Amino acid sequence: MPEIPPEAKALIAEFNEQEARSRAERAPKSPSKRIINRSREIRRPMTAGEISSLARSKGCIVEGGNGRHGVHIIAPNGQECALPVHGAKTLHTGTQKSILKFIEENGVSNN
């Protein structure tokens, strides 16, 4: 196999350095604000019943009550989150994300 000339080696090294700088410039400056470790639950619309089942599996208590949002999710640390129940309708995306975030942050981890 023939030897690579020194000029070609220098050009390859220069190219690799330029590529590394280019990748560093394109990399995000701050961490992404994506929701981490909320896997598939966040990607599909869920009903209040499905979310309450998930909350129970994470160690939260789901209680009925009075008022506009009669159902509350109570975390093991005592914090509370309202769960709007609208029959078999799915929750709006933002509402679902915030409730799932509450469950993930305050529930018992299954690690």
C-alpha positions as CSV (number, residue, x, y, z in Angstrom):
1,M,0.0,0.0,0.0
2,P,1.5,3.4,-1.0
3,E,2.5,5.9,1.6
4,I,0.3,9.0,2.0
5,P,2.3,12.2,1.1
6,P,2.9,14.6,4.0
7,E,1.1,17.4,2.1
8,A,-2.1,15.3,2.0
9,K,-1.8,14.4,5.7
10,A,-1.6,18.1,6.5
11,L,-4.6,18.8,4.3
12,I,-6.6,16.0,6.0
13,A,-5.6,17.3,9.5
14,E,-6.7,20.9,8.6
15,F,-10.0,19.6,7.2
16,N,-10.7,17.6,10.4
17,E,-10.0,20.7,12.5
18,Q,-12.3,22.8,10.4
19,E,-15.1,20.2,10.7
20,A,-14.6,20.1,14.5
21,R,-14.9,23.9,14.7
22,S,-18.0,23.9,12.5
23,R,-19.7,21.2,14.6
24,A,-18.9,23.2,17.8
25,E,-20.5,26.3,16.3
26,R,-23.6,24.4,15.3
27,A,-24.0,22.8,18.7
28,P,-26.7,24.3,21.0
29,K,-25.3,26.9,23.4
30,S,-27.6,26.0,26.2
31,P,-29.3,22.7,27.1
32,S,-32.5,22.0,25.3
33,K,-35.8,22.7,27.1
34,R,-37.2,19.4,25.9
35,I,-39.0,17.4,28.5
36,I,-36.7,14.7,29.6
37,N,-37.7,11.1,30.4
38,R,-41.4,11.6,30.0
39,S,-41.2,9.1,27.1
40,R,-44.4,8.1,25.2
41,E,-46.9,9.5,27.7
42,I,-46.4,13.0,26.4
43,R,-46.5,12.1,22.8
44,R,-50.1,10.8,22.7
45,P,-53.3,12.5,23.9
46,M,-54.5,11.1,27.2
47,T,-57.8,11.2,29.1
48,A,-58.0,12.1,32.8
49,G,-58.6,8.4,33.6
50,E,-55.3,7.4,32.0
51,I,-53.4,10.1,33.8
52,S,-54.9,9.1,37.1
53,S,-53.8,5.5,36.5
54,L,-50.3,6.7,35.7
55,A,-50.3,8.9,38.9
56,R,-51.3,5.9,41.0
57,S,-48.6,3.8,39.5
58,K,-46.0,6.5,40.5
59,G,-47.2,6.5,44.1
60,C,-49.6,9.5,44.0
61,I,-53.1,9.5,45.5
62,V,-56.0,10.6,43.3
63,E,-58.9,12.1,45.4
64,G,-62.2,13.5,44.5
65,G,-63.3,16.8,45.9
66,N,-65.5,19.9,45.5
67,G,-65.2,22.7,43.1
68,R,-64.5,23.2,39.5
69,H,-61.8,20.6,39.2
70,G,-63.1,17.9,41.5
71,V,-60.2,15.5,41.2
72,H,-56.8,16.2,42.7
73,I,-53.5,14.3,42.4
74,I,-51.7,14.4,45.7
75,A,-48.0,13.5,45.7
76,P,-46.2,11.5,48.4
77,N,-44.6,14.8,49.6
78,G,-48.0,16.4,50.1
79,Q,-48.1,18.7,47.0
80,E,-51.3,18.8,45.1
81,C,-52.3,19.3,41.5
82,A,-55.8,19.6,40.0
83,L,-56.8,17.1,37.3
84,P,-59.6,18.4,35.0
85,V,-62.1,15.6,34.1
86,H,-64.1,16.1,31.0
87,G,-65.6,12.6,30.5
88,A,-63.8,10.6,27.8
89,K,-62.3,13.7,26.2
90,T,-58.5,14.0,26.0
91,L,-56.7,16.7,27.8
92,H,-55.2,19.7,26.0
93,T,-51.5,19.3,25.3
94,G,-50.2,22.0,27.7
95,T,-52.4,20.8,30.5
96,Q,-51.3,17.2,30.0
97,K,-47.6,18.2,29.9
98,S,-47.8,20.2,33.1
99,I,-49.6,17.4,35.0
100,L,-47.2,14.7,33.7
101,K,-44.3,17.0,34.8
102,F,-45.9,17.3,38.2
103,I,-46.2,13.5,38.5
104,E,-42.6,12.9,37.3
105,E,-41.1,15.5,39.7
106,N,-43.1,14.6,42.8
107,G,-44.0,10.9,42.4
108,V,-42.0,8.0,43.6
109,S,-39.4,6.9,40.9
110,N,-39.5,3.3,39.7
111,N,-35.7,2.9,39.2
